[in-house]
């Protein structure tokens, strides 16, 4: 019971920080995600046994540029295919028993997987502005995205625990099941539709598409992190969040899925 209370309290604080910063605006978002990003970088570097101060400087510099100039957002749009390719490489690595891919490409993991996530996240409320369409910043897009991530993670756990029989990827994560994945995906889709009807932000098709991407790539992000932890032979990426582990433990689904969701919304915004 104490563990449940502890997890609930720290989870609520995390949710409060995300929602409050989204509502307060761009400056608050950059501060919060810079804080999360710095901690996440430390945790991932520790998992990969790769120490460099350059990644911290790069993250700080990119977020500072993101805050002071709109041009960096446009450049990042053109880099999204690169980030997606790195994500595909990490997916491929899940099917390999070799550690060499991670050992050789640690700088790619840090600079083209972890850092972009924390630069893209504060831009999510401005997705239509970035695509060149006149609009105002919409914090509900970011809040809705995190709602989908939390819904997928929570219901995947509930369905997997109560109905899980067939393993999803036993070699990497023995507890994940196909039933859990499907349950999380269905409830995530329902959450997207409900969120649209209450907010009328974006289109219902956009929210359904986001739900699919979050379910698929959020789950893959969890598996990628599980492989990192298996290689490092640790249970959690950190211990800064009591009951949850580290920031990377809490945001593994977000870090992997945001690039695909962001690219999808940019594409949708241009063609619609």
Backbone torsions as a table, in degrees:
resi	resn	phi	psi	omega
1	UNK	NA	-41.6	178.9
2	UNK	-61.9	-39.9	179.8
3	UNK	-64.8	-40.0	179.1
4	UNK	-64.4	-43.5	179.2
5	UNK	-62.9	-43.4	-179.8
6	UNK	-62.3	-44.8	178.9
7	UNK	-63.6	-38.8	-178.8
8	UNK	-66.5	-44.4	-178.3
9	UNK	-64.1	-49.2	-178.8
10	UNK	-66.7	-34.5	176.9
11	UNK	-64.1	-41.6	178.8
12	UNK	-65.8	-37.7	177.4
13	UNK	-63.8	-43.1	178.5
14	UNK	-61.2	-46.7	179.2
15	UNK	-62.6	-42.5	179.4
16	UNK	-59.8	-42.7	-179.9
17	UNK	-61.7	-42.6	-179.4
18	UNK	-65.8	-51.3	-176.5
19	UNK	-65.3	-45.3	-178.2
20	UNK	-62.9	-44.1	-179.2
21	UNK	-66.2	-36.2	177.4
22	UNK	-63.1	-41.0	-178.4
23	UNK	-75.4	-29.8	-178.8
24	UNK	-76.0	-26.2	175.4
25	UNK	121.4	-175.2	-170.6
26	UNK	-59.5	-43.7	-177.8
27	UNK	-61.5	-46.0	179.8
28	UNK	-63.4	-40.1	178.5
29	UNK	-60.9	-44.0	-179.1
30	UNK	-64.8	-39.0	179.3
31	UNK	-64.4	-47.0	-177.9
32	UNK	-64.6	-45.9	-177.0
33	UNK	-76.2	-23.9	171.0
34	UNK	-66.1	-43.9	178.0
35	UNK	-61.3	-50.3	178.6
36	UNK	-62.2	-41.7	-176.9
37	UNK	-65.0	-41.3	179.2
38	UNK	-62.0	-43.2	179.4
39	UNK	-67.2	-42.2	179.4
40	UNK	-62.1	-41.2	177.3
41	UNK	-59.7	-44.2	178.6
42	UNK	-60.6	-43.8	-177.8
43	UNK	-67.0	-42.8	-178.7
44	UNK	-69.7	-39.4	176.1
45	UNK	-60.4	-38.6	178.8
46	UNK	-67.0	-40.7	178.6
47	UNK	-62.7	-40.2	-176.1
48	UNK	-90.9	0.0	-178.5
49	UNK	54.4	50.5	-175.3
50	UNK	-136.8	109.3	-174.9
51	UNK	-110.9	123.3	175.0
52	UNK	-155.3	137.3	178.6
53	UNK	-83.3	-15.9	-176.5
54	UNK	-59.8	-38.2	-178.2
55	UNK	-64.0	-36.2	178.2
56	UNK	-66.8	-42.3	178.6
57	UNK	-63.9	-41.0	-179.5
58	UNK	-64.1	-44.9	179.1
59	UNK	-62.3	-47.0	179.8
60	UNK	-61.0	-43.8	-179.1
61	UNK	-64.4	-42.2	-179.2
62	UNK	-67.2	-41.0	178.8
63	UNK	-68.5	-36.4	176.6
64	UNK	-64.8	-44.5	176.9
65	UNK	-63.8	-38.5	179.5
66	UNK	-62.9	-34.3	-179.7
67	UNK	-75.3	-35.2	-172.1
68	UNK	-100.7	-15.3	-176.8
69	UNK	-141.2	138.6	178.0
70	UNK	-82.5	-14.5	-176.6
71	UNK	-66.5	-35.1	-179.1
72	UNK	-61.3	-32.8	178.3
73	UNK	-64.7	-39.8	179.6
74	UNK	-67.7	-39.1	178.1
75	UNK	-64.4	-37.9	-179.3
76	UNK	-65.5	-29.5	176.8
77	UNK	-59.8	-41.7	-179.1
78	UNK	-72.6	-20.4	179.3
79	UNK	-89.0	-10.6	-178.5
80	UNK	-55.0	-43.2	176.4
81	UNK	-56.9	-34.9	177.6
82	UNK	-65.9	-44.5	179.7
83	UNK	-62.6	-38.7	179.4
84	UNK	-66.3	-39.2	178.3
85	UNK	-62.4	-42.5	176.8
86	UNK	-61.5	-39.1	176.1
87	UNK	-61.4	-40.8	178.9
88	UNK	-65.3	-37.9	176.6
89	UNK	-61.7	-41.3	178.5
90	UNK	-66.4	-36.1	176.1
91	UNK	-63.6	-45.3	178.3
92	UNK	-59.3	-36.9	-178.8
93	UNK	-65.7	-23.7	178.2
94	UNK	-61.9	-29.4	-176.6
95	UNK	-92.0	3.6	-179.7
96	UNK	-106.1	140.4	176.0
97	UNK	-85.4	-8.4	-176.1
98	UNK	-83.9	145.4	175.5
99	UNK	-93.8	-5.3	-171.1
100	UNK	-64.4	-34.4	-177.5
101	UNK	-61.6	-43.7	177.6
102	UNK	-70.1	-41.9	-177.4
103	UNK	-62.5	-36.2	-178.3
104	UNK	-79.2	-35.0	-170.9
105	UNK	-111.5	35.4	179.5
106	UNK	-61.5	-37.7	-180.0
107	UNK	-66.5	-31.0	176.5
108	UNK	-68.0	-41.4	179.2
109	UNK	-61.0	-45.2	-177.9
110	UNK	-69.5	-50.7	-169.4
111	UNK	-87.6	-22.4	-177.0
112	UNK	-120.9	7.0	177.2
113	UNK	-127.5	-53.1	-176.5
114	UNK	-79.0	-54.4	-175.2
115	UNK	-59.2	-47.5	-178.7
116	UNK	-57.2	-33.8	-178.2
117	UNK	-58.9	-42.2	-175.3
118	UNK	-83.4	-9.8	171.8
119	UNK	-89.9	-35.0	-179.0
120	UNK	-75.4	-36.2	-175.2
121	UNK	-55.4	-46.0	179.4
122	UNK	-66.9	-17.9	-179.9
123	UNK	-85.2	-11.9	-174.7
124	UNK	-58.5	-38.7	178.1
125	UNK	-65.5	-16.9	-176.1
126	UNK	-107.9	25.4	-172.1
127	UNK	-58.9	-39.2	-179.0
128	UNK	-76.5	-29.1	177.2
129	UNK	-67.8	-43.4	-177.9
130	UNK	-62.6	-35.6	-178.0
131	UNK	-76.9	0.6	175.3
132	UNK	95.0	7.1	-179.5
133	UNK	-99.2	136.5	-179.0
134	UNK	-66.0	121.1	-179.6
135	UNK	-165.6	168.4	175.5
136	UNK	-101.0	158.7	175.6
137	UNK	-59.5	134.8	-175.9
138	UNK	-123.4	94.4	-177.4
139	UNK	-62.0	-22.6	-178.9
140	UNK	-64.9	-23.6	177.0
141	UNK	-64.6	-47.0	179.4
142	UNK	-66.4	-44.3	179.3
143	UNK	-61.6	-43.2	178.8
144	UNK	-63.8	-39.3	177.5
145	UNK	-60.1	-47.3	179.0
146	UNK	-66.2	-33.6	175.7
147	UNK	-59.9	-42.3	178.1
148	UNK	-63.3	-43.1	179.5
149	UNK	-62.0	-47.6	-179.5
150	UNK	-64.6	-40.5	-179.8
151	UNK	-64.1	-45.5	179.9
152	UNK	-62.1	-47.6	-179.0
153	UNK	-62.8	-45.0	-175.2
154	UNK	-67.0	-47.9	-176.8
155	UNK	-76.4	-26.0	172.6
156	UNK	-63.4	-39.5	177.2
157	UNK	-66.7	-46.4	-177.6
158	UNK	-63.6	-48.6	-178.9
159	UNK	-68.2	-38.4	179.0
160	UNK	-65.7	-40.1	-178.8
161	UNK	-68.9	-36.2	-174.1
162	UNK	-95.9	-28.8	-174.7
163	UNK	-126.0	-3.5	-173.6
164	UNK	-66.0	127.6	176.8
165	UNK	-129.1	-48.0	-175.9
166	UNK	-93.4	127.8	-178.2
167	UNK	-71.5	140.6	-179.7
168	UNK	-82.9	-49.8	-179.8
169	UNK	-152.9	72.5	-167.9
170	UNK	-59.8	-35.1	-176.8
171	UNK	-64.0	-31.1	-178.2
172	UNK	-97.6	-45.4	-176.6
173	UNK	-139.1	91.9	-174.4
174	UNK	-59.4	-23.7	-175.4
175	UNK	-86.9	-16.5	-178.4
176	UNK	-78.4	136.5	-179.2
177	UNK	-125.9	160.1	177.2
178	UNK	-64.5	-39.7	179.1
179	UNK	-62.6	-39.3	177.5
180	UNK	-64.6	-43.2	178.5
181	UNK	-61.2	-46.9	-178.6
182	UNK	-65.6	-40.7	178.3
183	UNK	-62.8	-43.4	178.1
184	UNK	-64.0	-40.6	-179.1
185	UNK	-65.3	-43.7	-179.2
186	UNK	-64.4	-46.6	-179.4
187	UNK	-68.2	-31.6	176.5
188	UNK	-65.5	-42.6	177.0
189	UNK	-62.4	-43.2	177.9
190	UNK	-62.6	-41.7	179.1
191	UNK	-61.4	-39.8	178.1
192	UNK	-62.3	-43.3	179.6
193	UNK	-65.8	-43.5	179.4
194	UNK	-63.2	-43.3	-179.4
195	UNK	-62.0	-39.4	177.9
196	UNK	-62.2	-45.4	-176.4
197	UNK	-66.9	-26.2	178.6
198	UNK	-87.1	-26.0	-173.6
199	UNK	-116.1	-26.3	-175.2
200	UNK	52.8	35.5	174.0
201	UNK	-93.0	132.7	-173.1
202	UNK	60.8	-156.5	178.0
203	UNK	-115.5	163.7	-180.0
204	UNK	-64.4	-35.1	177.3
205	UNK	-65.0	-35.7	177.9
206	UNK	-63.6	-42.8	-179.3
207	UNK	-69.8	-36.0	176.6
208	UNK	-66.4	-42.9	177.2
209	UNK	-61.4	-42.6	177.1
210	UNK	-61.8	-40.3	179.9
211	UNK	-62.2	-42.2	178.3
212	UNK	-62.8	-46.5	-179.2
213	UNK	-64.1	-41.8	178.9
214	UNK	-63.4	-43.4	-179.0
215	UNK	-63.5	-46.4	-177.0
216	UNK	-72.9	-56.7	-172.9
217	UNK	-81.0	-23.8	172.1
218	UNK	-65.6	-41.6	177.1
219	UNK	-64.8	-41.4	177.7
220	UNK	-63.1	-40.3	177.6
221	UNK	-59.7	-38.1	176.4
222	UNK	-64.1	-40.7	179.1
223	UNK	-67.5	-40.1	178.4
224	UNK	-60.4	-45.3	178.9
225	UNK	-64.3	-38.0	178.7
226	UNK	-60.7	-38.5	178.1
227	UNK	-67.8	-41.4	176.6
228	UNK	-56.8	-44.4	-177.8
229	UNK	-69.1	-34.9	177.3
230	UNK	-65.1	-41.1	178.6
231	UNK	-65.0	-40.7	179.2
232	UNK	-79.5	-12.8	179.9
233	UNK	59.5	49.8	176.3
234	UNK	-129.7	157.7	-179.8
235	UNK	-82.6	-42.6	-178.5
236	UNK	-127.1	157.3	178.6
237	UNK	-76.4	-20.6	179.5
238	UNK	-168.0	-169.6	-179.6
239	UNK	-140.7	23.5	-176.1
240	UNK	-73.3	-24.4	-179.9
241	UNK	-109.3	104.1	-178.4
242	UNK	-55.5	128.2	179.0
243	UNK	88.4	-14.3	-177.7
244	UNK	-119.7	-24.3	-176.5
245	UNK	103.7	-129.1	-178.1
246	UNK	-102.9	179.0	176.2
247	UNK	-62.7	-40.1	179.6
248	UNK	-66.3	-34.3	174.6
249	UNK	-60.8	-38.8	-176.2
250	UNK	-80.6	-25.9	-171.9
251	UNK	-119.0	15.2	-177.6
252	UNK	-59.9	-40.7	178.2
253	UNK	-66.0	-40.3	-179.2
254	UNK	-66.5	-47.1	-176.5
255	UNK	-58.2	-38.6	-178.1
256	UNK	-82.4	-39.4	-171.8
257	UNK	-81.1	-23.6	-172.6
258	UNK	-61.3	-37.6	-179.5
259	UNK	-61.6	-43.6	-178.9
260	UNK	-70.3	-39.9	178.3
261	UNK	-66.3	-43.7	-179.1
262	UNK	-63.2	-46.0	178.0
263	UNK	-61.4	-39.9	178.6
264	UNK	-62.7	-44.8	-178.5
265	UNK	-69.3	-36.5	176.1
266	UNK	-63.0	-47.0	179.5
267	UNK	-61.5	-45.0	179.8
268	UNK	-62.8	-38.0	-178.8
269	UNK	-67.6	-35.1	-178.8
270	UNK	-75.7	-36.2	-173.7
271	UNK	-91.1	-17.2	-176.3
272	UNK	-78.0	NA	NA
